[in-house]
Amino acid sequence: MTARRPLRILAVAAASMAALAGASWATFEVADRAFPPPLPEKLAVSPEVTDRDGQLLRAYATPDGRWRLATTLDQVDPEFVRMLVAYEDKRFFDHSGIDFIALARATSQFLANGRIVSGGSTLSMQLARLMEPRESRSIGQKLRQIFRAVQIERRLSKQQILERYLTLAPYGGNVEGVRAASLAWFGKEPKRLAVSEAALLVALPQLPERRRPDRNPEGAKGARDRVLARMVTSGLLEEPEAARASLDDVSGVRRALPALAAHAADKALGNRPGETTHRLTIDRDVQENLEAVALEAARKIGPRVSVAMVLADAMTGEILGEVGSADYFDASRSGWIDMIGTLRSPGSTLKPFIYGLAMEEGLVAQETLIEDRPADFAGYRPKNFDMTYQGDVTVRQALQLSLNVPAIRLLDAVGPQRLVSRFRQAGVQPMLPPGEVPGLAIGLGGVGLSLRDLVQLYTGLSNGGMAKVLRDGAEAAPPPPLANGMVLEAQAAWQVTDMLSGVRPPIGAAQRGIAYKTGTSYGNRDAWSIGYDGRYVLGVWVGRPDSGSVPGISGYASAAPVLFEGFVRSGLAAAPLRRPPAGAFRSAQGDLPVTLERFVSSQGDAALAPSAVTEPAPRIVFPPDGAHVELGVASAGATPLVLKLQGGRAPFRWLANGKPLTEIERRRDATWQPDGAGYSTLTVIDAAGRAASVKVFVE
């Protein structure tokens, strides 16, 4: 057996050299027509989903389970290509499929050494073997490979041959092609490879299973170093550079290919299954950062909780980042469910549009007073989130505090049908129960909308009242533009933005110059926060995909911190909010016309006599009457005294010894800094003119 093998190899080499040299061209032409090479117009490659700049977001395995990414030369480091050609086929650009010099050299080396020292296969021959795997190592198979190599050279350019080789070359396991290999072994595209990385990728295809870095790092390193040594001999590398590259470790980790924007990628493939490349409007960096924010937030909030986010350009409607769940692969959070398009109760997030419509009608201005007290709207009795009422508040305060009763008063005045009509004009179709018409409950979340719907509505607030239809590129066809996307008139949109820009950021968040609104659905099932600047809109949903209640979540406490963190980490430069359009300004309360001083509706808002007051009279519960309180007033840095009351109608005026303490308070607590020791009288007066007093001794 040992004696026969050298003779067989010699015979193969000799036959290979003689096969085409001895055959007539006419004979080859006949054979070429009779047996065309298996060159499909398009290779079977992994479907890819890329971002707006062509960066890979997600790839899918081929039907046979291979990771095989289509590769063009401009996607690969030119230095790697030079190393590959120098190592595998240095006369690649000069021959027509067969390198007779290499075959002769391989034969002579074999005869001199009694073993194979170098091979004679060209890259074209290797491509032929990749496209038509041989069943055995025989003279016939070698001749077939040579014949196919010549055919390939006749039909493809050198660039095409290289690109097909770089797409099909094996790199261990089910990884094929240099792009998939670079992502799997180095976690990056092969555009800018380090010298050591390029050398390893040159070495792997010869013995991909024996040299797999995750299974045999030493074997991989040895093969890489041999490539580096050859590059020095070939003059492509200086010896010091090759020596430095040989010091690099070979990572034994196989990385997963990118799986960003997983839900959008799935949607793109489902809508256009015949395409191999899908380009979305998403920005890869924005997407990656938002996914990290969502995952961190979900883990912090608790188990089974998911987070969804949509960030869109309000001027174009293009979605730059969309996170359908906190973790697509986390079954405990039902990560496969895309919460961007799922219909949920939007809570209080629709209130800004109610206020905007009321301002369009000239019913209110920002400083118009409106009542926040119990009301009955033909049997519908809205209550505030904290089950308390603030009494007289301005429209600005009512929106910023997200009070329910004032919002419903205004919705009752402008009409729920008109609100829904504006939503539809902006391209959003609210989901109502079958057979029902829009009612007042939609103002507090009694309607089905998705996160994507809400972001589309809020593009109108950012964009001067004109909403833009959202698109991410995953659609089956580009959505048509809106015929009239006006959700609010420009002046009303600015007034609403001016009010929302004054909402205080969540605790610990830095002010970013955005306007935002939060919302919480009934039963703490959904927490929302949607904010915008002069260019971008970001919407956040927090909750359980199965609609289960999450005790303690709310728009302000749970979703708003995610909103601010998402804006900061998106990497997008903040855009200033729009300047007021012509004729838009905020009037001081004293400058309002009589008709705008107070909003009066059919619910008896004008009845302000004490007899109409339903709240109990105010009562100071701390400090109690006659108490002795030690505050250290004789020393510097005395502690202020906290004052608390129950009952009464906000706002409240506090007095100490007949002198007002602070501005009018709407909360039921205040602080007082005594100016000396002794007895003092503390008094509180509510909005109905009722008073309560206590006498205390301060030390």
C-alpha positions, 0 to 999 in steps of 0.5 A: 500500500505504501509503495502504491500511494507515491505512484498514484500521486505521481500519476495524478500530477502527470495526468493533470498536467497532460489533461488539457495540454494534450487535448485539442481545443476543439475537443474541449469546446465540445466537452464544455458545451456538453458538460457545463459547470454547476455555476448558479447565477446566485449562490444559496446564501444566508438571508441578511438584514442590514441597517441604513448604512449596510451594516449587518443587523441579523443573519439567518442560516441557510436551509441546510443549516449553514452560516454562509454570507454573500461576500464581495471584495469591497467587504474584505480587507485587501491585505487579506486578499493579497495574503490569500492569493500569495499563499494559495495561488500566487499566479492566480491573475496570470493563469487560466485555471491551471498553474502548470508551474505549480503542478510541475513544482509539486511533482518534482518536490514529491519525487525529491522528498517522497512526500507531498511538500506543496499542492498544485491546486489553484483557487479556481480548482478549489472553487470547483471542488467547493461547488461540486464536492468530490466523492473520492480522491482519484485521478478521474476526480482530479481531472474533473476538477481541472476541467471545471476550473478551466470552465469557471475561468471561461465564465467568470472574471477573476474578481467573481472567482475570488468572491465565490471562493470567499463566500463558500470556503469552509471555516469549521463547523457550519461556518462558510465564507470569510464574512461568517468566519470573521464574525464567528471567530473575531466578532467583526466584519472582515473589512479591517482585519489584524494581520494575525486574524487575516493569517488565521483566515487564510490558514483555516480552509485547508483543514477547517475541522482540525484547525478550528480555534474553539476546538484546537487553538494550538493547531490553529495558531501553528497554521496561522504562524506558518502563513505568517512565515510564508508572507515574510518569504513572499515579501508581503510582510516584514519579519518584525511585523510577522513576529508581532502578529505571531504573539497574538493569542488565538481566541477559543470562543466562537461568537454568535452572529449578530441578532439585532432588531430581531423582530423587525428582521423577522418581519422583513423576511416574512414580507419579502421571503425571496430576497437575500438582503433586506435594508432597514431604516434602523441605525445599528449603533442606535439599535444596539444601545437601545437594546442594552437599555431595554435589557438592563431596565427589564432586569432591574424592574423584575422577572417576566417584565419586558420593555419595548422602545421605538425611536423615530425621526419625526421629520421623515418617519424613519425608525432609527431603533426599535426594540420589540422586547427586552430579550428576543431569546428570553422565554421567561419574558416572552421575548419572541412577542413583538410589543411594538405593534401589540395593542394595549391601553395607552393610559394618559399618553393621549391627554396632550392631544385633548389639551391641544384640541381645546386650545385650537377651539380657544377654550383654554390657554396655558394659565386658564384655571380649571377645576380638579374635583369629583365630577359625573359625566352622565354616569362616568366618574373619572378619578385621579391616579392618586385618588386625590383632587387638587381643586383649582389648577391651571391648564398647564399644571393639569397637564403636567400633573396628568390630572384626569378630571380636567382632561375629561372636562376638556374632552367632553367639550371638544368631543371624543369623535373629533379626537379620534378623527384627528388620530385617523387623519394622522394615520393611526386607527384606534381600536374600540370594542366592537359596536362602540363609538368613541367615548370619554374613556378614551381620554384615560386609555380606554382604547387600543393603541400600539407603541408604534401608533403612539410614536407616530402621533407624537411625531406630529407634536415634534414636527409642528403638528404634522405627523409622519407615517412610520416606516422601518423598511421591513414593510412589504412595500413602502407605506404611502405618505399621509394625505393630511397628517395634521394631528394639531394646528401648529400653534396648538402643537407648540403650546402643548410642547411648551407645557410638556417641556416643563414636566420634571425629569424622573429622579436622577435623570439629567434634563435633556431639553425634551418634552415628554408625557407618561401614562399608566394603564388600569391595574398597572398593566402598562407603563408608558413614556413618550418624549421628543425634541425638535427632531426625534421621538422616543416611545417606551412601554414597560409591562408583561406581554401576557397583560398581567399586572405588575405591582408598583409600575407606573409611567413616571417611575418605571418608563420615564427613566428608560426614556431619558436613558434611551435618549442619552445612550442613543448617541443622537445629538439633541435637537432644540425644540421648535420655536413658537410659530407666528402668533404663538406665545404663553400669556400670563394669567393676569393678561388673559381675557375674561373668557379664558380666565376660567374654563366653565363646562356643563359640570357646574365649574362656576359653582365655587361657593363653600356649600358646593365643596364636597371635601372635608375641612382642612385639619393640621395633623402635624404639629398637633395643637399645643406641641413643644417642638425642639428644632435647635433654633438657638443654634446655626443650621436649625432644622425646619419644621414639617407641616402636614394637613388632611382634608381641604381643597387645594391649593393651600395658603400657609401662615405663621403668626399671620405671615405667609410662609411660601407660595400657594401649595397644592400638596398637603405638606409644607416646611417652616423655618422659625425665626426664633424660639417661643409660641407661634400660631400656624394657619392653613387656608384652603381654596374654599376659604376654610381655615385651621390653626394650631399653636406650638412652642418652638425651642 
